[in-house]
């Protein structure tokens, strides 16, 4: 019998267990339903205004370049100077979008990892983590993109293999701190032997996200603001779900290959915390 004031021995946390494709998607939906009030604003605060800005620039800058006016049967097009201005504006916005997206990828991955162990995602903490890992995420993304593009140029199938094997490189970077080629190598080793289930999960999650985005964007062809707003909302809804799926795939592989448990995962997250 324990003495008054003595620490209480709590039962160990329930062990994580391997999940099939259906269970991973189901768990992602459950976590999404539990934390959507935080996860959606986490993405929306960045993606919605940025998407609206993209549509605005597309309309203002490129509209005069690609739009043709017919007068007395003669087509009048904008000057090459206007085309260069449009291209420069798009380039600047593209760079801003790239770096914001890198921060967002890290933030979503961190929030998803915390959600798995029952932590309410914190927007400030998630974005601090994403900003701290921005350059590492850029390197991993570039290396993955080059590998996938090279594989697709060869015979398409190698590109899909690279995409599947490197799928969890960002969660590896976020949780384990591995960077660059080390993160890609770790992702590759985790996925080896489970490529088909991982690819199947990726495919189904992509179809679900594409369907949701399509419902919000395809039926509408109104003003650029409405189209941009709906596209941003679609991304804000689907991006957290995709991030949860990728994180759950990663942790499932860790359970299978490393015997990861909740206590070990919490320790790793404390170590990696910003």
RAFEN-V707788 format. One record per pair of residues at least 12 apart in sequence whose ideal C-beta (glycine too) atoms are under 10 Angstrom apart, sorted by the first residue. I is the first residue (numbers start at 1). GAP is how many residues later the second one is. D is the distance in Angstrom with one decimal. If there is no record, write none. Layout:
BEGIN
i/gap/d
I/GAP/D
I/GAP/D
END
This chain:
BEGIN
i/gap/d
12/249/8.1
12/250/8.5
12/251/7.0
13/104/8.6
13/105/9.6
13/248/6.8
13/249/3.9
13/250/5.5
13/251/9.6
13/252/9.2
13/253/8.1
14/247/8.6
14/248/6.8
15/240/8.3
15/244/8.8
15/245/9.2
15/246/5.2
15/247/7.4
15/248/9.4
16/100/8.7
16/101/9.7
16/235/6.7
16/236/8.1
16/238/8.1
16/239/4.6
16/240/9.8
16/243/9.0
16/244/6.0
16/245/5.7
16/246/6.1
16/247/10.0
16/248/9.0
16/249/7.4
17/235/9.0
17/238/6.5
17/239/9.5
17/244/9.8
18/176/9.5
18/179/9.9
18/234/6.0
18/235/9.0
18/237/5.6
18/238/5.1
18/239/10.0
19/178/9.5
19/182/9.7
19/229/7.3
19/230/9.2
19/232/9.1
19/233/5.2
19/236/8.2
19/237/9.5
20/177/7.3
20/180/9.6
20/181/9.2
20/232/9.1
21/175/9.4
21/176/5.6
21/177/8.9
21/178/9.8
21/179/5.2
21/180/5.0
21/181/9.8
21/182/9.5
21/183/6.8
21/184/9.6
21/228/9.3
21/231/9.7
22/178/9.9
22/179/9.3
22/182/9.0
23/225/8.9
23/229/8.7
24/173/8.6
24/174/9.6
24/176/9.8
24/177/5.6
24/180/9.3
24/181/8.8
24/220/9.2
24/221/6.6
24/222/10.0
24/223/9.9
24/224/4.8
24/225/6.3
24/227/9.4
24/228/6.2
25/175/10.0
25/176/6.9
25/179/6.3
25/180/6.9
25/183/7.8
25/216/9.3
25/219/9.5
25/220/6.8
25/223/8.5
26/222/9.9
27/89/8.4
27/217/8.0
27/218/9.0
27/221/5.8
27/224/9.8
27/225/9.3
28/84/8.8
28/87/9.8
28/88/9.9
28/173/9.3
28/177/7.6
28/180/9.4
28/212/9.4
28/213/6.1
28/214/8.7
28/215/9.1
28/216/4.3
28/217/4.8
28/218/9.3
28/219/8.6
28/220/5.7
28/221/9.5
29/179/9.3
29/212/7.7
29/215/8.6
29/216/9.6
30/214/9.4
31/81/7.7
31/84/5.0
31/85/7.0
31/87/9.7
31/90/10.0
31/209/9.1
31/210/9.1
31/213/5.4
31/214/9.8
31/216/9.1
31/217/8.0
32/80/9.7
32/83/8.8
32/205/9.4
32/208/6.4
32/209/5.4
32/211/9.8
32/212/6.0
32/213/9.5
34/81/7.4
34/84/9.1
34/86/9.1
35/76/7.9
35/77/9.0
35/79/9.1
35/80/5.2
35/83/9.9
35/84/9.1
35/85/6.8
35/86/5.8
35/205/8.1
35/209/8.8
36/201/8.6
36/204/7.2
36/205/9.1
37/83/9.4
37/84/9.6
38/73/7.4
38/77/8.7
38/82/6.4
38/83/4.5
38/84/7.8
38/85/6.9
38/88/9.0
38/202/8.9
39/69/7.8
39/72/6.3
39/73/8.0
39/76/7.6
39/82/6.1
39/84/9.6
39/87/9.5
39/197/9.0
39/198/9.5
39/200/8.6
39/201/3.7
39/202/8.4
39/204/8.0
39/205/7.9
40/193/9.1
40/196/5.4
40/197/6.4
40/198/10.0
40/199/8.9
40/200/6.3
40/201/9.8
41/80/9.6
41/82/6.9
41/195/8.0
41/199/9.7
42/62/8.2
42/65/6.3
42/66/6.8
42/68/9.8
42/69/5.9
42/70/10.0
42/79/6.4
42/80/9.2
42/81/5.4
42/84/6.0
42/85/8.0
42/88/9.8
42/194/8.6
42/197/8.8
42/198/6.9
42/201/9.4
43/61/6.6
43/64/8.4
43/65/6.7
43/68/9.5
43/189/9.2
43/190/10.0
43/192/6.8
43/193/4.5
43/194/8.3
43/195/8.8
43/196/4.7
43/197/5.9
43/200/8.6
44/188/7.2
44/189/7.3
44/191/8.4
44/192/3.7
44/193/8.6
44/195/9.2
44/196/9.6
45/59/9.7
45/78/7.5
45/82/9.1
45/191/8.6
46/51/9.8
46/54/5.8
46/55/8.5
46/57/7.9
46/58/5.6
46/61/8.6
46/81/8.6
46/84/9.9
46/186/9.4
46/189/9.6
46/190/8.8
46/193/9.9
47/50/9.7
47/53/8.6
47/54/8.7
47/57/7.2
47/184/9.0
47/185/5.2
47/186/8.7
47/187/9.2
47/188/4.7
47/189/5.3
47/190/9.9
47/192/6.9
48/180/8.4
48/181/6.9
48/182/9.8
48/183/8.9
48/184/3.6
48/185/6.5
48/186/9.9
48/187/7.9
48/188/6.0
49/179/9.2
49/180/9.7
49/183/7.4
50/43/8.5
50/46/7.7
50/47/6.1
50/50/6.2
50/51/8.6
50/54/9.4
50/178/9.3
50/182/7.3
50/185/9.2
51/46/9.1
51/176/9.2
51/177/5.2
51/178/7.8
51/179/9.0
51/180/5.1
51/181/3.5
51/182/8.7
51/183/8.9
51/184/6.5
51/185/9.0
52/172/8.3
52/173/6.5
52/174/9.7
52/175/9.1
52/176/3.9
52/177/5.9
52/178/9.9
52/179/8.5
52/180/6.1
53/40/6.8
53/43/8.7
53/44/8.8
53/175/7.7
53/179/9.6
54/36/8.8
54/39/6.3
54/40/8.9
54/42/9.8
54/43/7.1
54/170/9.5
54/174/6.7
54/177/8.5
54/178/9.0
55/168/9.2
55/169/4.4
55/170/7.1
55/171/9.1
55/172/5.8
55/173/3.2
55/174/8.4
55/175/9.8
55/176/7.2
55/177/8.8
56/37/9.6
56/168/6.2
56/169/7.4
56/172/6.8
57/29/8.3
57/32/5.6
57/33/6.6
57/35/9.1
57/36/5.6
57/37/10.0
57/167/9.4
57/171/10.0
58/28/9.0
58/31/9.5
58/32/7.8
58/35/9.2
58/166/7.0
58/169/9.6
58/170/8.7
59/164/8.6
59/165/4.2
59/166/8.9
59/168/9.3
59/169/9.0
60/26/8.7
60/29/8.2
60/164/8.7
61/21/8.4
61/22/9.4
61/24/6.8
61/25/3.8
61/26/8.4
61/27/8.8
61/28/4.7
61/29/6.6
61/32/9.1
62/16/9.5
62/20/9.6
62/21/8.8
62/24/5.1
62/25/8.9
62/27/8.8
62/28/7.4
63/15/9.2
63/23/8.8
63/161/8.8
64/13/9.1
64/14/4.8
64/15/9.4
64/18/5.9
64/19/9.2
64/21/9.5
64/22/7.8
65/12/7.7
65/13/4.8
65/14/9.0
65/15/9.4
65/17/5.8
65/18/5.0
65/19/9.6
65/20/8.8
65/21/5.1
65/22/8.8
66/12/8.3
66/17/9.2
66/20/8.9
98/40/8.0
98/43/9.2
99/32/9.6
99/35/6.7
99/36/9.6
99/39/8.0
100/30/9.6
100/34/9.5
101/29/9.8
101/33/9.8
101/36/9.2
101/37/9.8
101/40/9.0
101/138/9.8
102/28/7.4
102/29/9.0
102/31/8.3
102/32/4.7
102/33/8.1
102/34/9.2
102/35/4.8
102/36/5.4
102/38/9.8
102/39/7.1
102/68/9.9
103/23/9.4
103/24/6.5
103/25/9.5
103/26/9.1
103/27/4.0
103/28/5.2
103/29/9.2
103/30/8.4
103/31/5.4
103/34/8.2
104/22/9.2
104/23/8.3
104/26/6.3
104/30/9.8
104/33/9.7
104/131/9.8
104/135/7.6
104/139/9.3
105/25/6.9
105/28/8.8
105/29/8.9
105/32/5.6
105/33/9.6
105/35/9.6
105/36/7.7
105/65/6.1
105/68/9.8
105/69/9.2
105/134/9.0
105/138/8.0
105/141/9.8
106/20/8.0
106/21/8.5
106/22/9.5
106/23/5.8
106/24/3.2
106/25/7.6
106/26/7.7
106/27/4.4
106/28/6.7
106/30/8.3
106/31/5.4
106/64/7.5
106/67/8.0
106/68/6.4
106/168/9.6
107/14/8.9
107/16/8.0
107/17/9.8
107/18/8.8
107/19/3.9
107/20/5.0
107/21/8.5
107/22/6.4
107/23/3.6
107/24/8.3
107/26/9.2
107/67/9.7
107/136/9.0
108/13/9.1
108/18/7.4
108/22/7.8
108/62/9.2
108/66/9.5
108/131/6.2
108/132/6.2
108/133/10.0
108/134/8.2
108/135/3.8
108/136/8.5
108/138/8.9
108/139/8.7
109/17/8.8
109/20/8.4
109/21/8.0
109/24/8.6
109/28/8.6
109/59/9.8
109/61/5.4
109/62/5.6
109/63/9.8
109/64/8.0
109/65/4.4
109/66/8.3
109/134/6.0
109/135/9.7
109/137/7.3
109/138/6.3
109/141/8.9
110/12/9.2
110/15/7.4
110/16/5.0
110/17/9.0
110/18/9.0
110/19/4.3
110/20/6.8
110/22/9.8
110/23/8.4
110/61/9.6
110/64/5.7
110/65/8.8
110/133/9.4
110/137/9.3
110/159/8.4
110/162/8.2
110/163/8.7
110/164/8.0
111/12/8.2
111/14/8.4
111/15/4.5
111/16/9.5
111/18/8.7
111/19/9.3
111/63/10.0
111/129/7.6
111/132/7.4
111/133/8.9
111/136/9.0
112/14/9.4
112/59/8.1
112/62/8.9
112/128/7.4
112/129/9.5
112/130/9.3
112/131/4.6
112/132/4.8
112/133/8.6
112/134/7.5
112/135/3.9
112/136/7.9
112/138/9.3
112/139/9.6
113/13/9.9
113/16/9.7
113/58/7.0
113/61/6.3
113/62/5.8
113/130/9.3
113/131/9.6
113/134/5.5
113/135/9.8
113/137/8.4
113/138/7.9
113/152/7.8
113/155/8.8
113/156/6.1
113/159/8.5
114/12/8.1
114/15/9.8
114/133/9.5
114/151/9.9
114/152/9.5
114/155/6.5
114/159/9.3
115/125/9.2
115/128/9.4
115/129/6.9
115/132/8.1
115/133/9.7
116/128/8.2
116/131/6.4
116/132/6.9
116/134/9.7
116/135/6.1
116/146/8.7
116/149/7.2
116/150/9.9
116/153/9.2
117/134/9.5
117/145/6.0
117/146/9.4
117/148/5.7
117/149/5.4
117/151/9.9
117/152/6.8
118/144/8.7
118/148/9.2
119/147/8.8
119/150/7.9
121/119/8.9
124/150/9.5
125/148/7.6
125/149/6.3
126/148/8.8
127/147/9.1
128/145/9.4
128/146/4.3
129/45/7.4
129/143/8.0
129/144/7.5
129/145/4.3
130/44/9.0
130/144/8.8
131/143/8.3
132/140/10.0
132/142/5.4
133/37/8.8
133/40/6.4
133/41/6.7
133/44/9.1
133/46/8.6
133/139/9.3
133/141/8.6
135/44/9.0
136/34/9.2
136/37/5.6
136/38/9.3
136/41/8.9
136/42/9.1
136/43/4.6
136/44/7.2
136/47/7.7
137/32/9.3
137/33/6.2
137/36/6.6
137/37/8.6
137/42/9.2
137/46/9.4
139/34/9.2
139/40/6.8
139/41/5.1
139/42/8.8
139/44/8.5
139/45/9.6
140/26/8.1
140/29/5.0
140/30/6.3
140/32/8.6
140/33/5.9
140/38/9.2
140/39/7.3
140/40/6.7
140/41/8.9
140/42/9.6
140/43/5.2
140/44/6.6
140/47/8.8
141/25/9.7
141/28/8.6
141/29/7.9
142/38/9.7
143/19/10.0
143/23/8.1
143/26/8.3
143/37/6.9
143/38/6.8
143/40/8.7
143/41/5.9
144/18/7.3
144/19/7.7
144/21/9.5
144/22/4.6
144/23/8.9
144/25/6.2
144/26/8.9
144/39/9.3
144/40/6.8
144/43/8.8
145/17/9.7
145/18/9.7
145/21/9.6
146/16/9.3
147/12/8.1
147/14/9.4
147/15/4.3
147/16/8.4
147/18/8.8
147/19/6.7
147/37/7.8
148/12/8.1
148/13/9.1
148/14/4.8
148/15/5.0
148/16/9.7
148/17/9.9
148/18/7.6
149/13/9.0
150/12/7.8
151/12/7.9
160/35/9.5
160/39/7.1
160/42/9.6
160/43/9.9
161/27/9.9
161/30/9.7
161/34/7.3
161/38/8.8
162/22/9.2
162/26/8.9
163/35/9.9
163/36/8.2
163/39/7.7
164/23/9.7
164/24/9.6
164/27/6.3
164/30/9.4
164/31/5.3
164/32/8.6
164/33/9.9
164/34/5.5
164/35/4.6
164/36/9.6
164/37/9.8
164/38/6.7
164/39/9.7
165/19/8.3
165/20/9.8
165/22/6.5
165/23/4.6
165/24/8.9
165/25/8.8
165/26/4.8
165/27/7.2
165/30/6.9
165/33/8.3
165/34/9.6
166/17/8.6
166/18/5.5
166/19/9.6
166/20/10.0
166/21/5.1
166/22/6.7
166/25/8.0
167/20/6.7
167/21/9.8
167/23/9.3
167/24/6.6
167/28/9.6
167/31/6.0
167/32/8.3
167/34/8.8
167/35/6.1
167/78/9.9
167/79/6.6
167/82/6.7
167/83/8.2
167/86/9.6
168/15/9.0
168/18/8.3
168/19/4.7
168/20/9.4
168/22/6.1
168/23/6.8
168/30/8.0
168/78/6.5
168/79/8.3
168/81/6.0
168/82/4.0
168/83/9.1
168/84/9.5
168/85/6.6
168/86/9.0
169/12/9.8
169/13/9.6
169/14/4.6
169/15/5.2
169/16/9.0
169/17/7.5
169/18/4.0
169/19/8.5
169/21/9.5
169/22/9.7
169/77/9.8
169/81/9.2
170/13/7.7
170/17/8.6
170/73/9.0
170/76/7.2
170/77/9.1
170/80/8.7
171/12/9.2
171/15/9.9
171/16/8.2
171/19/9.5
171/72/9.1
171/75/6.1
171/76/5.3
171/77/9.4
171/78/8.0
171/79/3.8
171/80/7.8
171/82/9.4
171/83/9.1
172/12/8.5
172/13/9.2
172/14/4.7
172/15/5.3
172/16/9.9
172/17/9.8
172/18/7.5
172/78/6.9
172/81/9.7
172/82/9.4
173/13/8.9
173/14/9.0
173/99/9.5
174/73/8.3
174/76/8.9
174/94/9.9
174/95/9.1
174/98/6.7
175/72/8.6
175/75/7.5
175/76/8.4
175/79/8.4
175/85/9.7
175/90/7.8
175/93/5.5
175/94/6.8
175/96/9.1
175/97/5.9
176/74/9.6
176/78/9.1
176/92/6.9
176/95/9.3
176/96/7.6
177/91/8.9
177/94/7.9
177/95/6.0
187/63/8.2
187/66/8.9
189/64/9.3
189/68/8.0
190/59/9.2
190/60/7.3
190/62/9.6
190/63/4.2
190/64/7.0
190/66/8.5
190/67/6.1
190/68/8.5
191/58/8.6
191/59/9.4
191/62/6.6
191/66/9.8
192/61/9.6
192/65/9.2
193/60/9.3
193/63/8.5
193/64/8.4
194/55/8.9
194/58/8.4
194/59/6.3
194/62/7.1
194/63/8.8
197/52/8.5
197/55/8.7
197/56/9.5
198/48/9.8
198/51/5.9
198/52/9.6
198/54/9.0
198/55/7.7
201/44/6.4
201/45/8.8
201/47/8.4
201/48/5.6
201/51/8.9
202/40/9.3
202/43/7.9
202/44/8.2
202/47/7.8
204/41/8.6
205/33/9.2
205/36/7.2
205/37/5.8
205/39/9.0
205/40/4.3
205/41/8.0
205/43/9.8
205/44/8.9
206/32/9.6
206/36/7.8
206/39/9.3
208/30/7.8
208/33/7.2
208/34/8.8
208/37/8.9
209/25/8.7
209/26/9.1
209/28/8.6
209/29/3.9
209/30/8.0
209/32/6.5
209/33/5.6
209/36/9.0
210/24/9.7
210/28/8.2
211/27/9.3
212/22/6.4
212/23/9.9
212/25/6.0
212/26/5.3
212/29/8.3
213/17/9.1
213/18/7.5
213/20/9.3
213/21/3.9
213/22/7.1
213/24/8.0
213/25/5.8
213/26/9.9
214/20/8.2
215/15/9.7
215/19/8.1
216/13/9.6
216/14/4.9
216/15/7.4
216/16/9.5
216/17/6.1
216/18/4.2
216/19/9.4
216/21/7.8
216/22/9.3
217/13/5.4
217/14/5.2
217/15/9.9
217/16/9.1
217/17/5.8
217/18/9.7
218/12/9.7
251/14/7.0
254/14/9.4
END
